[in-house]
């Protein structure tokens, strides 16, 4: 429990040893119980069926990918099963679903009848609770606590994917207050975490706005320049519109080449490379990690060599980003074919090129000209066939220097906002953990509907948001 949480809420009057090392003491009147003892039916795996059907009149087939991070059902991913197939897997109000595999292992949510008639998929495990002894909202709160995630991490079966079985979920031991107290704790957490979630949403919105400002700033600078009084001319290119009169309009391929150095199938098996894939880069930090390997063990898409001053641009629409310029790369730095390696010529400054590929108009063009279904992308040759407007080298340098300074300011604010989100999430987890383990007593806060106890608590200097 954090010091902040301890100061805001009082403890229970008396405690006892839980007999569990990680839990320590619990309120004297609480019990300790394994999840499997709190069910009216054994934990159950979902239906292992293909999600091909989307008939609205059939029961919805709920998969882990259908649930947003806030536990709400997504509207755009509807799939269904025929009633005769779905029947053994139909959900009832208060059923808790637990993800058992992959990156979402441990994730949980509560089925609500407002979702309509639903059944659940095989990567989920259903917990149907004895409502006389376990409140679903309280269990859901326990599944957001730090001790729950410690348990999940310790119980994962490491095979080809992460996995926690029904048996292991059933053995999960949790603190158990009386049912009325569970309801009080759940109601308290629902209200207080909603406040924190609102603050998180505000920070996320701030990040979005700063990101939009960053793109707008870059887009204007690389297409209109920094001198608002400069004479303008029609570029003759629809998406560029007017550009400074002294800038030249030309295809990118006249000022840069793409994928000049590519490893062929004849590359020796033992040739050592530093490999970078799409998950190993971001626009602020550039290349954040590389993987040393020999060519024989490299993915088939590891082909494109990167040299000093190159710009690497993701050509896959769903991961669109430009990273550059690359400075003094490790020898034999290789990126996947999901990138185009752009090599500016002597009239095209790499630092300016990096910003050009982040301009809104160019991003929209790349998106509109991407082809494919699973990973729509633009061909590298099509990418460099796009036209742009180019100032002199001196003006390119001035614009790049200006953008370095201004985007750094924005990136600093984005970093602060992300840190604020991390701290709020830590506070959220700490509050949940303290409440469901009995480290704080929240019963007084809900003694009356007019929330006078909460007001009194805040007068004493406590309460969330105080």
DAJOGI-V136766 format. One record per residue. N is the residue number from 1. RES is the residue in one small letter. D_CENTER is the distance of its C-alpha to the mean C-alpha in whole Angstrom. Layout:
# DAJOGI-V136766
N;RES;D_CENTER / N;RES;D_CENTER
This chain:
# DAJOGI-V136766
1;x;26 / 2;x;26 / 3;x;29 / 4;x;27 / 5;x;27 / 6;x;30 / 7;x;32 / 8;x;31 / 9;x;32 / 10;x;35 / 11;x;35 / 12;x;37 / 13;x;41 / 14;x;41 / 15;x;39 / 16;x;40 / 17;x;38 / 18;x;36 / 19;x;37 / 20;x;33 / 21;x;33 / 22;x;29 / 23;x;30 / 24;x;33 / 25;x;35 / 26;x;34 / 27;x;36 / 28;x;40 / 29;x;40 / 30;x;36 / 31;x;36 / 32;x;34 / 33;x;33 / 34;x;31 / 35;x;29 / 36;x;32 / 37;x;34 / 38;x;33 / 39;x;33 / 40;x;35 / 41;x;34 / 42;x;33 / 43;x;29 / 44;x;29 / 45;x;26 / 46;x;26 / 47;x;27 / 48;x;27 / 49;x;27 / 50;x;26 / 51;x;24 / 52;x;27 / 53;x;28 / 54;x;27 / 55;x;30 / 56;x;30 / 57;x;33 / 58;x;31 / 59;x;29 / 60;x;25 / 61;x;24 / 62;x;21 / 63;x;18 / 64;x;15 / 65;x;13 / 66;x;15 / 67;x;13 / 68;x;11 / 69;x;9 / 70;x;12 / 71;x;14 / 72;x;16 / 73;x;17 / 74;x;16 / 75;x;19 / 76;x;18 / 77;x;18 / 78;x;21 / 79;x;23 / 80;x;26 / 81;x;29 / 82;x;33 / 83;x;34 / 84;x;36 / 85;x;33 / 86;x;31 / 87;x;34 / 88;x;33 / 89;x;30 / 90;x;30 / 91;x;28 / 92;x;30 / 93;x;29 / 94;x;27 / 95;x;26 / 96;x;23 / 97;x;21 / 98;x;19 / 99;x;17 / 100;x;19 / 101;x;18 / 102;x;15 / 103;x;12 / 104;x;12 / 105;x;15 / 106;x;16 / 107;x;14 / 108;x;16 / 109;x;18 / 110;x;21 / 111;x;23 / 112;x;25 / 113;x;28 / 114;x;26 / 115;x;24 / 116;x;28 / 117;x;29 / 118;x;26 / 119;x;26 / 120;x;24 / 121;x;23 / 122;x;23 / 123;x;20 / 124;x;21 / 125;x;23 / 126;x;25 / 127;x;26 / 128;x;29 / 129;x;31 / 130;x;34 / 131;x;34 / 132;x;37 / 133;x;35 / 134;x;31 / 135;x;29 / 136;x;26 / 137;x;24 / 138;x;25 / 139;x;24 / 140;x;21 / 141;x;21 / 142;x;22 / 143;x;19 / 144;x;17 / 145;x;19 / 146;x;19 / 147;x;22 / 148;x;21 / 149;x;18 / 150;x;20 / 151;x;22 / 152;x;20 / 153;x;19 / 154;x;23 / 155;x;24 / 156;x;21 / 157;x;24 / 158;x;23 / 159;x;24 / 160;x;22 / 161;x;19 / 162;x;18 / 163;x;20 / 164;x;22 / 165;x;25 / 166;x;26 / 167;x;29 / 168;x;27 / 169;x;25 / 170;x;29 / 171;x;30 / 172;x;27 / 173;x;29 / 174;x;28 / 175;x;30 / 176;x;32 / 177;x;34 / 178;x;36 / 179;x;35 / 180;x;35 / 181;x;34 / 182;x;31 / 183;x;31 / 184;x;31 / 185;x;28 / 186;x;26 / 187;x;27 / 188;x;27 / 189;x;23 / 190;x;22 / 191;x;24 / 192;x;23 / 193;x;19 / 194;x;19 / 195;x;21 / 196;x;18 / 197;x;15 / 198;x;17 / 199;x;17 / 200;x;14 / 201;x;14 / 202;x;16 / 203;x;15 / 204;x;12 / 205;x;14 / 206;x;16 / 207;x;14 / 208;x;14 / 209;x;17 / 210;x;18 / 211;x;16 / 212;x;18 / 213;x;21 / 214;x;20 / 215;x;21 / 216;x;24 / 217;x;25 / 218;x;25 / 219;x;26 / 220;x;29 / 221;x;30 / 222;x;30 / 223;x;32 / 224;x;34 / 225;x;35 / 226;x;35 / 227;x;39 / 228;x;39 / 229;x;42 / 230;x;42 / 231;x;44 / 232;x;42 / 233;x;43 / 234;x;41 / 235;x;39 / 236;x;40 / 237;x;37 / 238;x;35 / 239;x;32 / 240;x;33 / 241;x;36 / 242;x;38 / 243;x;38 / 244;x;40 / 245;x;43 / 246;x;44 / 247;x;40 / 248;x;41 / 249;x;39 / 250;x;38 / 251;x;36 / 252;x;34 / 253;x;35 / 254;x;38 / 255;x;37 / 256;x;34 / 257;x;34 / 258;x;31 / 259;x;31 / 260;x;34 / 261;x;34 / 262;x;33 / 263;x;33 / 264;x;35 / 265;x;36 / 266;x;39 / 267;x;37 / 268;x;39 / 269;x;37 / 270;x;37 / 271;x;35 / 272;x;33 / 273;x;30 / 274;x;26 / 275;x;24 / 276;x;21 / 277;x;18 / 278;x;15 / 279;x;13 / 280;x;15 / 281;x;15 / 282;x;14 / 283;x;16 / 284;x;17 / 285;x;18 / 286;x;19 / 287;x;19 / 288;x;17 / 289;x;19 / 290;x;21 / 291;x;23 / 292;x;27 / 293;x;28 / 294;x;31 / 295;x;32 / 296;x;33 / 297;x;29 / 298;x;27 / 299;x;25 / 300;x;27 / 301;x;25 / 302;x;26 / 303;x;29 / 304;x;28 / 305;x;30 / 306;x;29 / 307;x;31 / 308;x;32 / 309;x;31 / 310;x;29 / 311;x;26 / 312;x;23 / 313;x;22 / 314;x;19 / 315;x;21 / 316;x;18 / 317;x;17 / 318;x;14 / 319;x;13 / 320;x;16 / 321;x;16 / 322;x;20 / 323;x;20 / 324;x;24 / 325;x;26 / 326;x;26 / 327;x;29 / 328;x;31 / 329;x;29 / 330;x;30 / 331;x;32 / 332;x;31 / 333;x;28 / 334;x;26 / 335;x;23 / 336;x;23 / 337;x;24 / 338;x;21 / 339;x;22 / 340;x;25 / 341;x;27 / 342;x;29 / 343;x;32 / 344;x;33 / 345;x;37 / 346;x;39 / 347;x;39 / 348;x;35 / 349;x;34 / 350;x;31 / 351;x;29 / 352;x;30 / 353;x;29 / 354;x;25 / 355;x;25 / 356;x;27 / 357;x;24 / 358;x;21 / 359;x;24 / 360;x;23 / 361;x;26 / 362;x;25 / 363;x;22 / 364;x;23 / 365;x;26 / 366;x;24 / 367;x;21 / 368;x;25 / 369;x;26 / 370;x;24 / 371;x;25 / 372;x;24 / 373;x;22 / 374;x;19 / 375;x;19 / 376;x;21 / 377;x;22 / 378;x;25 / 379;x;28 / 380;x;28 / 381;x;32 / 382;x;31 / 383;x;28 / 384;x;31 / 385;x;34 / 386;x;32 / 387;x;34 / 388;x;33 / 389;x;35 / 390;x;36 / 391;x;38 / 392;x;40 / 393;x;39 / 394;x;40 / 395;x;38 / 396;x;35 / 397;x;35 / 398;x;35 / 399;x;32 / 400;x;30 / 401;x;31 / 402;x;31 / 403;x;27 / 404;x;27 / 405;x;28 / 406;x;26 / 407;x;23 / 408;x;23 / 409;x;24 / 410;x;21 / 411;x;18 / 412;x;20 / 413;x;19 / 414;x;15 / 415;x;15 / 416;x;17 / 417;x;15 / 418;x;12 / 419;x;15 / 420;x;16 / 421;x;12 / 422;x;13 / 423;x;16 / 424;x;16 / 425;x;13 / 426;x;16 / 427;x;19 / 428;x;17 / 429;x;17 / 430;x;21 / 431;x;22 / 432;x;21 / 433;x;23 / 434;x;26 / 435;x;27 / 436;x;26 / 437;x;28 / 438;x;31 / 439;x;31 / 440;x;31 / 441;x;33 / 442;x;32 / 443;x;35 / 444;x;37 / 445;x;34 / 446;x;34 / 447;x;38 / 448;x;39 / 449;x;37 / 450;x;38 / 451;x;36 / 452;x;39 / 453;x;38 / 454;x;34 / 455;x;36 / 456;x;39 / 457;x;36 / 458;x;34 / 459;x;38 / 460;x;38 / 461;x;35 / 462;x;32 / 463;x;30 / 464;x;26 / 465;x;26 / 466;x;29
